[in-house]
Amino acid sequence: MSSKNVSDSGAVSRRPYLLRAMHEWISDSGHTPHVIVDALRAGVEVPSAYVKDGKIVLNLSMTATQRLQLKNDGIEFDARFAGVAHHVRVPMSAVLGVYARETGEGMIFSETETEPAPPDGPLPPATPAEGRRAKLTLVK
């Protein structure tokens, strides 16, 4: 695992995992997943005409996007805005939240959150200390 993927504390960013889970849950519920993006962050590529107050809301439904990729380091897809095709690229750190358009249910991420970079690939499985067995404790 490279050092750029893990912070000094060993924490891995949970934002891409939560985003993918919420996207799947919203889609499976028959709703339309939308993300709120800080359009002023470095690396954000969105149609500037649709940015308002430094933010843009993007429809991430399968019918609104083509070649949608929800990767650990960001979101990428092709979409049409007012009939004009655009390639959209959003670093994961610029994603401020995800919600269902129809219900408003979702999750907001902190704008000032300083998370470590997500891993490029899968993490190795955690193994308990040698000679010790893992122990589960019931929490009430």
DSSP file with accessible surface (Angstrom, degrees, kcal/mol):
  #  RESIDUE AA STRUCTURE BP1 BP2  ACC     N-H-->O    O-->H-N    N-H-->O    O-->H-N    TCO  KAPPA ALPHA  PHI   PSI    X-CA   Y-CA   Z-CA
    1    1 A M              0   0  140      0, 0.0     2,-0.1     0, 0.0     5,-0.0   0.000 360.0 360.0 360.0 133.1    0.0    0.0    0.0
    2    2 A S    >   -     0   0   50      1,-0.1     3,-1.4     2,-0.0     4,-0.4  -0.438 360.0-121.5 -81.1 155.7    1.5    3.4   -0.9
    3    3 A S  G >  S+     0   0  114      1,-0.3     3,-0.8     2,-0.2    -1,-0.1   0.745 107.1  67.7 -68.9 -22.0    1.8    6.1    1.7
    4    4 A K  G 3  S+     0   0  127      1,-0.2   113,-0.8   112,-0.1    -1,-0.3   0.699  97.5  54.5 -72.6 -13.5   -0.3    8.5   -0.3
    5    5 A N  G <  S+     0   0    7     -3,-1.4     2,-0.4   111,-0.1     8,-0.4   0.581 106.8  51.7 -94.3 -11.7   -3.4    6.3    0.3
    6    6 A V  S <  S-     0   0   35     -3,-0.8     6,-0.2    -4,-0.4    -1,-0.1  -0.984  75.3-133.9-131.2 137.4   -3.1    6.3    4.1
    7    7 A S    >   -     0   0   39      4,-1.7     3,-2.0    -2,-0.4    -2,-0.1  -0.218  41.4 -91.2 -78.2 176.7   -2.8    9.1    6.6
    8    8 A D  T 3  S+     0   0  181      1,-0.3    -1,-0.1     2,-0.1    -2,-0.0   0.818 130.2  53.5 -57.9 -30.7   -0.4    9.1    9.5
    9    9 A S  T 3  S-     0   0  102      2,-0.1    -1,-0.3     1,-0.0    -2,-0.0   0.514 118.3-113.2 -83.1  -4.5   -3.0    7.5   11.7
   10   10 A G    <   +     0   0   46     -3,-2.0     2,-0.2     1,-0.3    -2,-0.1   0.536  66.2 149.3  86.3   5.8   -3.5    4.7    9.1
   11   11 A A        -     0   0   45     -5,-0.0    -4,-1.7     1,-0.0     2,-0.4  -0.513  35.7-150.3 -78.6 140.3   -7.0    5.9    8.2
   12   12 A V        -     0   0   39     -2,-0.2    -6,-0.1    -6,-0.2   105,-0.1  -0.890  32.2 -98.4-106.5 139.2   -8.4    5.3    4.7
   13   13 A S        -     0   0    6     -2,-0.4     4,-0.3    -8,-0.4    -1,-0.0  -0.319  29.8-167.2 -58.1 130.7  -10.9    7.8    3.3
   14   14 A R     >  +     0   0  154      1,-0.1     4,-2.6     2,-0.1     5,-0.3   0.557  66.2  92.8 -94.3 -10.2  -14.5    6.4    3.7
   15   15 A R  H  > S+     0   0    6      1,-0.2     4,-2.7     2,-0.2     5,-0.2   0.910  85.0  46.6 -54.8 -49.5  -16.0    9.0    1.4
   16   16 A P  H  > S+     0   0    0      0, 0.0     4,-2.3     0, 0.0    -1,-0.2   0.892 114.4  48.8 -64.0 -32.9  -15.8    6.9   -1.9
   17   17 A Y  H  > S+     0   0   89     -4,-0.3     4,-2.2     2,-0.2    -2,-0.2   0.917 113.5  45.5 -71.2 -42.5  -17.2    3.9   -0.2
   18   18 A L  H  X S+     0   0   58     -4,-2.6     4,-2.9     2,-0.2     5,-0.2   0.898 112.1  52.7 -66.7 -39.5  -20.1    5.8    1.4
   19   19 A L  H  X S+     0   0    0     -4,-2.7     4,-2.7    -5,-0.3    -2,-0.2   0.943 110.9  46.1 -61.1 -47.0  -20.8    7.5   -1.9
   20   20 A R  H  X S+     0   0   69     -4,-2.3     4,-2.4    -5,-0.2    -2,-0.2   0.914 113.9  48.9 -62.9 -41.7  -21.0    4.2   -3.8
   21   21 A A  H  X S+     0   0   56     -4,-2.2     4,-2.6     2,-0.2    -2,-0.2   0.932 113.6  45.6 -64.4 -45.0  -23.2    2.6   -1.1
   22   22 A M  H  X S+     0   0   27     -4,-2.9     4,-3.0     2,-0.2     5,-0.3   0.905 111.6  52.9 -65.9 -39.6  -25.6    5.6   -1.1
   23   23 A H  H  X S+     0   0   17     -4,-2.7     4,-2.4    -5,-0.2     5,-0.2   0.938 112.4  45.0 -60.0 -44.9  -25.7    5.7   -4.9
   24   24 A E  H  X S+     0   0  118     -4,-2.4     4,-3.0     2,-0.2     5,-0.2   0.933 114.3  48.2 -65.9 -44.0  -26.6    2.0   -5.0
   25   25 A W  H  X S+     0   0  115     -4,-2.6     4,-1.6     2,-0.2    -2,-0.2   0.931 113.4  46.8 -63.2 -45.5  -29.2    2.4   -2.2
   26   26 A I  H  <>S+     0   0    0     -4,-3.0     5,-2.3     2,-0.2    -1,-0.2   0.935 115.7  45.7 -62.7 -45.8  -30.8    5.4   -3.9
   27   27 A S  H ><5S+     0   0   41     -4,-2.4     3,-1.8    -5,-0.3    -2,-0.2   0.924 111.8  50.6 -63.9 -45.5  -30.9    3.7   -7.3
   28   28 A D  H 3<5S+     0   0  124     -4,-3.0    -1,-0.2     1,-0.3    -2,-0.2   0.786 104.8  59.4 -64.2 -25.4  -32.2    0.4   -5.9
   29   29 A S  T 3<5S-     0   0   54     -4,-1.6    -1,-0.3    -5,-0.2    -2,-0.2   0.449 120.6-110.0 -81.2  -0.7  -35.0    2.4   -4.1
   30   30 A G  T < 5S+     0   0   64     -3,-1.8    -3,-0.2     1,-0.3     2,-0.2   0.667  79.5 121.9  82.1  16.3  -36.1    3.7   -7.5
   31   31 A H      < -     0   0   60     -5,-2.3    -1,-0.3    -6,-0.2    -2,-0.1  -0.517  67.4-102.9-106.5 177.5  -35.0    7.2   -6.9
   32   32 A T        -     0   0   19     -2,-0.2    69,-2.6    -3,-0.1     2,-0.3  -0.883  29.8-139.5-107.4 113.8  -32.5    9.5   -8.6
   33   33 A P  E     -A  100   0A   1      0, 0.0    27,-3.1     0, 0.0     2,-0.3  -0.549  24.1-179.7 -76.0 131.3  -29.1    9.9   -7.1
   34   34 A H  E     -AB  99  59A  22     65,-2.7    65,-2.5    -2,-0.3     2,-0.4  -0.960  12.0-153.7-125.7 146.7  -27.7   13.5   -7.1
   35   35 A V  E     -AB  98  58A   0     23,-2.3    23,-2.6    -2,-0.3     2,-0.5  -0.937  10.8-139.1-119.6 146.8  -24.3   14.7   -5.8
   36   36 A I  E     -AB  97  57A  38     61,-2.2    60,-3.1    -2,-0.4    61,-1.2  -0.905  27.1-166.0-101.0 129.1  -23.4   18.2   -4.6
   37   37 A V  E     -AB  95  56A   0     19,-2.7    19,-1.9    -2,-0.5     2,-1.2  -0.952  27.8-130.5-124.5 137.4  -20.0   19.3   -5.8
   38   38 A D  E >   - B   0  55A  21     56,-2.7     3,-1.4    -2,-0.4    17,-0.2  -0.749  26.6-168.4 -79.4  98.7  -17.7   22.1   -4.8
   39   39 A A  T 3  S+     0   0   17     15,-1.6    16,-0.2    -2,-1.2    -1,-0.2   0.593  77.2  64.6 -71.8  -9.4  -17.0   23.3   -8.3
   40   40 A L  T 3  S+     0   0  137     14,-0.8    -1,-0.3    54,-0.1     2,-0.1   0.524  77.2 107.7 -92.1  -6.3  -14.2   25.6   -7.2
   41   41 A R  S X  S-     0   0   66     -3,-1.4     3,-1.6     1,-0.1    53,-0.1  -0.394  83.6 -92.5 -70.8 150.1  -11.9   22.7   -6.0
   42   42 A A  T 3  S+     0   0   94      1,-0.2    -1,-0.1    -2,-0.1     3,-0.1  -0.325 109.5  24.2 -60.8 138.1   -8.8   21.9   -8.1
   43   43 A G  T 3  S+     0   0   48      1,-0.3     2,-0.4    -3,-0.1    -1,-0.2   0.314  83.0 136.2  90.4  -7.7   -9.4   19.2  -10.7
   44   44 A V    <   -     0   0   24     -3,-1.6     2,-0.5    46,-0.1    -1,-0.3  -0.617  31.2-173.0 -77.1 126.4  -13.2   19.7  -11.0
   45   45 A E  B     +E   89   0B  90     44,-3.5    44,-2.0    -2,-0.4    -1,-0.0  -0.910  27.1 133.4-122.9  99.6  -14.3   19.6  -14.7
   46   46 A V        -     0   0   29     -2,-0.5     2,-0.4    42,-0.2     5,-0.1  -0.944  67.8 -80.7-138.2 159.3  -18.0   20.5  -15.0
   47   47 A P    >   -     0   0   11      0, 0.0     3,-1.8     0, 0.0     4,-0.2  -0.493  39.2-149.0 -64.5 116.7  -19.9   22.9  -17.4
   48   48 A S  G >  S+     0   0  104     -2,-0.4     3,-1.6     1,-0.3    -9,-0.0   0.757  89.3  71.7 -63.3 -24.1  -19.3   26.3  -15.8
   49   49 A A  G 3  S+     0   0   87      1,-0.3    -1,-0.3     3,-0.0     0, 0.0   0.715  98.7  49.7 -65.0 -17.1  -22.7   27.6  -17.0
   50   50 A Y  G <  S+     0   0  105     -3,-1.8     2,-0.4     2,-0.0     7,-0.3   0.338  84.5 108.1-105.2   6.3  -24.4   25.3  -14.4
   51   51 A V    <   -     0   0   44     -3,-1.6     2,-0.4    -4,-0.2     5,-0.2  -0.708  45.9-176.1 -85.5 131.3  -22.3   26.3  -11.4
   52   52 A K  B >   -C   55   0A 158      3,-3.1     3,-1.9    -2,-0.4   -13,-0.1  -0.995  68.4 -10.8-132.3 126.8  -24.1   28.5   -8.9
   53   53 A D  T 3  S-     0   0  143     -2,-0.4    -1,-0.1     1,-0.3     3,-0.1   0.847 128.2 -57.4  54.5  36.0  -22.5   30.0   -5.8
   54   54 A G  T 3  S+     0   0   12      1,-0.2   -15,-1.6   -15,-0.1   -14,-0.8   0.529 121.1  94.8  78.3   5.2  -19.4   27.8   -6.4
   55   55 A K  E <   -BC  38  52A  67     -3,-1.9    -3,-3.1   -17,-0.2     2,-0.3  -0.885  51.1-165.2-128.3 158.2  -21.4   24.6   -6.4
   56   56 A I  E     -B   37   0A   6    -19,-1.9   -19,-2.7    -2,-0.3     2,-0.5  -0.994  14.0-142.2-141.3 143.1  -23.1   22.3   -8.9
   57   57 A V  E     -B   36   0A  71     -2,-0.3     2,-0.4    -7,-0.3   -21,-0.2  -0.941  21.5-162.9-105.6 126.9  -25.6   19.5   -8.4
   58   58 A L  E     -B   35   0A   3    -23,-2.6   -23,-2.3    -2,-0.5     2,-0.6  -0.937  17.3-133.8-116.1 133.6  -25.1   16.5  -10.8
   59   59 A N  E     -B   34   0A  46     -2,-0.4   -25,-0.2   -25,-0.2    -2,-0.0  -0.742  20.5-175.8 -80.8 118.7  -27.6   13.8  -11.6
   60   60 A L        +     0   0    0    -27,-3.1   -26,-0.1    -2,-0.6    -1,-0.1   0.096  34.1 132.4-105.6  22.4  -25.8   10.5  -11.3
   61   61 A S    >>  -     0   0   13    -28,-0.3     4,-1.3     1,-0.1     3,-0.5  -0.338  68.4-117.6 -71.2 156.4  -28.6    8.2  -12.5
   62   62 A M  T 34 S+     0   0  135      1,-0.2    -1,-0.1     2,-0.2     6,-0.1   0.793 115.5  53.2 -65.7 -25.4  -27.8    5.6  -15.1
   63   63 A T  T 34 S+     0   0  138      1,-0.2    -1,-0.2     3,-0.1    -3,-0.0   0.746 111.2  45.3 -81.4 -22.2  -30.2    7.3  -17.6
   64   64 A A  T <4 S+     0   0   38     -3,-0.5    16,-0.5    15,-0.1     2,-0.3   0.628 113.6  51.4 -93.3 -15.6  -28.5   10.7  -17.2
   65   65 A T     <  -     0   0    9     -4,-1.3     2,-0.4    14,-0.1    14,-0.2  -0.837  61.7-152.5-122.8 158.4  -24.9    9.5  -17.5
   66   66 A Q  E    S+F   78   0B 113     12,-2.5    12,-2.7    -2,-0.3    -3,-0.1  -0.984  82.4   4.8-125.7 141.2  -22.8    7.4  -19.8
   67   67 A R  E    S-     0   0B 168     -2,-0.4     2,-0.2    10,-0.2    -1,-0.1   0.872  83.1-169.5  55.4  42.1  -19.8    5.5  -18.7
   68   68 A L  E     -     0   0B  33     -3,-0.1     2,-0.4     9,-0.1     9,-0.2  -0.450   6.8-174.8 -65.5 128.7  -20.3    6.4  -15.0
   69   69 A Q  E     -F   76   0B  89      7,-2.6     7,-2.1    -2,-0.2     2,-0.9  -0.985  16.1-168.9-129.0 119.2  -17.3    5.5  -12.9
   70   70 A L  E     +F   75   0B  30     -2,-0.4     5,-0.2     5,-0.2     2,-0.1  -0.810  29.5 172.8-104.2  85.9  -17.5    6.0   -9.1
   71   71 A K        -     0   0   70      3,-2.2     3,-0.4    -2,-0.9    49,-0.1  -0.432  46.8-106.3 -93.9 168.7  -13.8    5.4   -8.4
   72   72 A N  S    S+     0   0   27      1,-0.2     3,-0.1    48,-0.1   -55,-0.1   0.835 120.5  41.5 -63.3 -32.5  -11.8    5.8   -5.1
   73   73 A D  S    S-     0   0   94      1,-0.2    19,-2.0    44,-0.1    20,-0.3   0.581 127.4 -47.5 -94.7  -8.4  -10.2    9.0   -6.4
   74   74 A G  E     - G   0  91B   6     -3,-0.4    -3,-2.2    17,-0.3     2,-0.4  -0.987  57.2 -74.6 167.7-174.7  -13.3   10.6   -8.0
   75   75 A I  E     +FG  70  90B   2     15,-2.8    15,-2.8    -2,-0.3     2,-0.3  -0.914  37.6 178.6-113.7 139.2  -16.3   10.5  -10.3
   76   76 A E  E     +FG  69  89B  35     -7,-2.1    -7,-2.6    -2,-0.4     2,-0.3  -0.999  14.4 133.7-142.1 139.2  -16.2   10.5  -14.0
   77   77 A F  E     - G   0  88B   3     11,-2.0    11,-3.4    -2,-0.3     2,-0.4  -0.977  44.7-114.5-167.8 168.5  -18.9   10.3  -16.7
   78   78 A D  E     +FG  66  87B  33    -12,-2.7   -12,-2.5    -2,-0.3     2,-0.3  -0.914  41.6 159.0-110.2 142.4  -20.2   11.7  -19.9
   79   79 A A  E     - G   0  86B  13      7,-2.3     7,-2.8    -2,-0.4     2,-0.5  -0.980  37.6-112.1-155.9 164.1  -23.6   13.6  -19.9
   80   80 A R  E     - G   0  85B 170    -16,-0.5     2,-0.5    -2,-0.3     5,-0.2  -0.876  20.3-167.9-105.2 133.1  -25.6   16.1  -21.9
   81   81 A F  E >  S- G   0  84B  33      3,-2.6     3,-1.9    -2,-0.5    -2,-0.0  -0.985  82.8 -18.6-119.0 114.6  -26.3   19.5  -20.5
   82   82 A A  T 3  S-     0   0   89     -2,-0.5    -1,-0.1     1,-0.3     3,-0.1   0.872 130.4 -52.6  52.5  39.8  -29.0   21.3  -22.6
   83   83 A G  T 3  S+     0   0   53      1,-0.2     2,-0.5     0, 0.0    -1,-0.3   0.384 114.7 116.4  83.4  -3.7  -28.3   18.9  -25.4
   84   84 A V  E <   - G   0  81B  84     -3,-1.9    -3,-2.6     1,-0.0    -1,-0.2  -0.872  65.2-125.6-103.6 126.7  -24.5   19.5  -25.4
   85   85 A A  E     + G   0  80B  66     -2,-0.5     2,-0.3    -5,-0.2    -5,-0.2  -0.451  33.2 177.2 -72.2 136.5  -22.2   16.5  -24.5
   86   86 A H  E     - G   0  79B  63     -7,-2.8    -7,-2.3    -2,-0.2     2,-0.5  -0.991  29.1-133.5-137.2 146.8  -19.7   17.1  -21.7
   87   87 A H  E     - G   0  78B  76     -2,-0.3     2,-0.4    -9,-0.2    -9,-0.2  -0.895  28.5-157.1 -97.2 127.4  -17.1   14.9  -20.0
   88   88 A V  E     + G   0  77B   0    -11,-3.4   -11,-2.0    -2,-0.5     2,-0.4  -0.905  14.9 178.1-111.5 134.4  -17.4   15.4  -16.2
   89   89 A R  E     +EG  45  76B  93    -44,-2.0   -44,-3.5    -2,-0.4   -13,-0.2  -0.993   1.1 176.7-136.8 127.1  -14.6   14.8  -13.8
   90   90 A V  E     - G   0  75B   1    -15,-2.8   -15,-2.8    -2,-0.4   -46,-0.1  -0.973  26.0-133.3-133.9 117.3  -14.9   15.4  -10.0
   91   91 A P  E >   - G   0  74B  30      0, 0.0     3,-1.9     0, 0.0     4,-0.4  -0.396  28.2-117.8 -63.1 147.2  -12.2   14.5   -7.5
   92   92 A M  G >  S+     0   0    8    -19,-2.0     3,-1.5     1,-0.3   -18,-0.1   0.852 112.9  63.0 -58.6 -33.1  -13.6   12.7   -4.5
   93   93 A S  G 3  S+     0   0   66    -20,-0.3    -1,-0.3     1,-0.3    20,-0.1   0.720  98.2  57.2 -66.0 -18.0  -12.6   15.6   -2.1
   94   94 A A  G <  S+     0   0    0     -3,-1.9   -56,-2.7   -52,-0.1     2,-0.6   0.565  80.4 102.4 -88.9  -8.1  -14.9   17.9   -4.1
   95   95 A V  E <   +A   37   0A   0     -3,-1.5   -58,-0.2    -4,-0.4     3,-0.1  -0.658  44.6 177.1 -79.0 117.6  -18.0   15.8   -3.4
   96   96 A L  E     -     0   0A   7    -60,-3.1    13,-4.0    -2,-0.6     2,-0.3   0.689  58.2 -23.9 -95.5 -22.4  -20.0   17.5   -0.6
   97   97 A G  E     -AD  36 108A   0    -61,-1.2   -61,-2.2    11,-0.3     2,-0.3  -0.976  46.2-137.1-178.0 166.3  -23.0   15.2   -0.4
   98   98 A V  E     +AD  35 107A   0      9,-2.7     9,-3.1    -2,-0.3     2,-0.3  -0.995  30.2 159.7-138.4 138.2  -25.2   12.6   -2.1
   99   99 A Y  E     -AD  34 106A  56    -65,-2.5   -65,-2.7    -2,-0.3     2,-0.5  -0.986  43.1-100.8-154.6 163.2  -29.0   12.5   -1.9
  100  100 A A  E  >  -A   33   0A   1      5,-2.8     4,-3.0    -2,-0.3     3,-0.3  -0.795  26.9-145.5 -88.2 124.9  -32.2   11.2   -3.6
  101  101 A R  T  4 S+     0   0  137    -69,-2.6    -1,-0.1    -2,-0.5   -70,-0.0   0.892  96.1  50.1 -57.0 -40.8  -33.9   13.9   -5.6
  102  102 A E  T  4 S+     0   0   84      1,-0.2    -1,-0.2   -70,-0.2   -71,-0.0   0.811 127.6  18.0 -72.3 -32.5  -37.4   12.6   -4.8
  103  103 A T  T  4 S-     0   0   65     -3,-0.3    -2,-0.2     2,-0.2    -1,-0.2   0.608  88.5-129.3-115.6 -19.5  -37.0   12.3   -1.0
  104  104 A G     <  +     0   0   52     -4,-3.0     2,-0.2     1,-0.3    -3,-0.1   0.415  59.2 143.5  80.0  -3.4  -34.0   14.5   -0.1
  105  105 A E        +     0   0  104     -5,-0.2    -5,-2.8    -6,-0.1     2,-0.3  -0.482  26.1  92.8 -70.0 139.5  -32.6   11.5    1.9
  106  106 A G  E     -D   99   0A  42     -7,-0.3     2,-0.4    -2,-0.2    -7,-0.3  -0.952  66.9 -72.6 173.2-151.3  -28.9   11.2    1.7
  107  107 A M  E     -D   98   0A  62     -9,-3.1    -9,-2.7    -2,-0.3     2,-0.4  -0.999  24.7-151.4-145.0 134.7  -25.6   12.1    3.3
  108  108 A I  E     -D   97   0A 125     -2,-0.4     2,-0.3   -11,-0.2   -11,-0.3  -0.901  12.8-150.7-107.6 135.3  -23.6   15.3    3.5
  109  109 A F        -     0   0   14    -13,-4.0     2,-0.1    -2,-0.4    -2,-0.0  -0.796  31.1 -96.8-101.3 150.2  -19.8   15.2    3.8
  110  110 A S    >   -     0   0   55     -2,-0.3     3,-0.6     1,-0.1    -1,-0.1  -0.397  22.2-146.4 -66.3 134.3  -17.8   18.0    5.6
  111  111 A E  T 3  S+     0   0   97      1,-0.2    -1,-0.1    -2,-0.1   -73,-0.0   0.824 100.9  42.3 -69.2 -32.3  -16.4   20.7    3.3
  112  112 A T  T 3  S+     0   0  121      2,-0.1    -1,-0.2    -3,-0.0     2,-0.1   0.372  82.5 132.1 -97.3   3.3  -13.4   21.1    5.4
  113  113 A E    <   -     0   0   53     -3,-0.6     2,-0.8     1,-0.1    -4,-0.0  -0.343  44.4-155.9 -59.1 128.2  -12.8   17.4    6.0
  114  114 A T        +     0   0  138     -2,-0.1    -1,-0.1     0, 0.0    -2,-0.1  -0.813  24.3 171.4-109.2  88.5   -9.2   16.6    5.4
  115  115 A E        -     0   0   46     -2,-0.8  -103,-0.1     1,-0.1   -22,-0.0  -0.663  36.1-103.8 -95.1 155.4   -9.2   12.9    4.6
  116  116 A P        -     0   0   28      0, 0.0  -103,-0.2     0, 0.0  -111,-0.1  -0.313  50.3 -85.9 -69.4 160.6   -6.3   10.8    3.4
  117  117 A A        -     0   0   45   -113,-0.8  -104,-0.3     1,-0.1   -44,-0.1  -0.396  50.4-109.8 -64.5 142.4   -6.3    9.9   -0.3
  118  118 A P        -     0   0   17      0, 0.0  -112,-0.1     0, 0.0    -1,-0.1  -0.347  40.1 -92.7 -71.5 158.1   -8.3    6.7   -1.0
  119  119 A P        -     0   0    3      0, 0.0   -47,-0.1     0, 0.0     4,-0.1  -0.344  21.2-136.5 -70.1 152.3   -6.4    3.5   -2.0
  120  120 A D  S    S+     0   0  109      2,-0.1   -48,-0.1   -48,-0.1   -47,-0.1   0.772  86.0  10.2 -76.2 -28.8   -5.8    2.8   -5.7
  121  121 A G  S    S-     0   0   33      1,-0.1     2,-0.0   -49,-0.0     0, 0.0  -0.710 105.5 -50.9-135.8-171.0   -6.7   -0.9   -5.2
  122  122 A P        -     0   0  130      0, 0.0    -1,-0.1     0, 0.0    -2,-0.1  -0.316  56.3-116.2 -69.5 149.0   -8.2   -3.2   -2.6
  123  123 A L        -     0   0   75      1,-0.1     3,-0.1    -4,-0.1     0, 0.0  -0.573  33.3-103.4 -80.0 148.7   -6.8   -3.2    0.9
  124  124 A P        -     0   0   89      0, 0.0    -1,-0.1     0, 0.0     2,-0.0  -0.397  48.2 -92.8 -67.8 150.6   -5.1   -6.3    2.2
  125  125 A P        -     0   0  115      0, 0.0     2,-0.3     0, 0.0     0, 0.0  -0.357  40.6-114.2 -65.6 142.9   -7.3   -8.3    4.6
  126  126 A A        -     0   0  103     -3,-0.1    -3,-0.0    -2,-0.0     0, 0.0  -0.577  31.6-159.1 -75.5 139.3   -6.7   -7.4    8.3
  127  127 A T        -     0   0  119     -2,-0.3     3,-0.1     3,-0.0    -1,-0.0  -0.966  17.2-118.3-122.5 138.2   -5.3  -10.3   10.3
  128  128 A P        -     0   0   80      0, 0.0     3,-0.1     0, 0.0     6,-0.1  -0.302  50.4 -77.7 -67.7 158.8   -5.4  -10.7   14.0
  129  129 A A    >   -     0   0   57      1,-0.1     3,-2.1     2,-0.1     0, 0.0  -0.262  63.6 -89.4 -56.4 142.3   -2.2  -10.7   16.0
  130  130 A E  T 3  S+     0   0  196      1,-0.3    -1,-0.1    -3,-0.1     3,-0.1  -0.259 112.2  16.1 -59.6 135.2   -0.5  -14.1   15.7
  131  131 A G  T 3  S+     0   0   84      1,-0.2     2,-0.4    -3,-0.1    -1,-0.3   0.351 108.2  98.1  85.5  -6.9   -1.5  -16.5   18.4
  132  132 A R    <   -     0   0  183     -3,-2.1     2,-0.3    -4,-0.0    -1,-0.2  -0.904  65.2-137.9-116.1 143.6   -4.6  -14.5   19.3
  133  133 A R        -     0   0  228     -2,-0.4     2,-0.1    -3,-0.1    -4,-0.1  -0.740  28.3-105.4 -96.4 146.6   -8.1  -15.1   18.2
  134  134 A A        -     0   0   84     -2,-0.3     2,-0.4    -6,-0.1    -1,-0.1  -0.416  37.5-153.9 -65.5 145.5  -10.4  -12.3   17.2
  135  135 A K        -     0   0  175     -2,-0.1     2,-0.4    -3,-0.0    -1,-0.0  -0.988   5.4-153.2-130.1 129.5  -13.0  -11.6   19.9
  136  136 A L        -     0   0  173     -2,-0.4     2,-0.4     2,-0.0    -2,-0.0  -0.832   9.3-159.4 -99.8 142.4  -16.5  -10.1   19.4
  137  137 A T        -     0   0  107     -2,-0.4     2,-0.4     2,-0.0    -2,-0.0  -0.977  18.1-125.6-124.2 131.9  -18.2   -8.2   22.2
  138  138 A L        -     0   0  145     -2,-0.4     2,-0.5     1,-0.0    -2,-0.0  -0.643  24.6-162.0 -76.0 125.6  -21.9   -7.5   22.5
  139  139 A V              0   0  125     -2,-0.4    -2,-0.0     0, 0.0    -1,-0.0  -0.949 360.0 360.0-112.0 125.6  -22.7   -3.8   22.8
  140  140 A K              0   0  225     -2,-0.5    -2,-0.0     0, 0.0     0, 0.0  -0.698 360.0 360.0-100.9 360.0  -26.1   -2.9   24.1
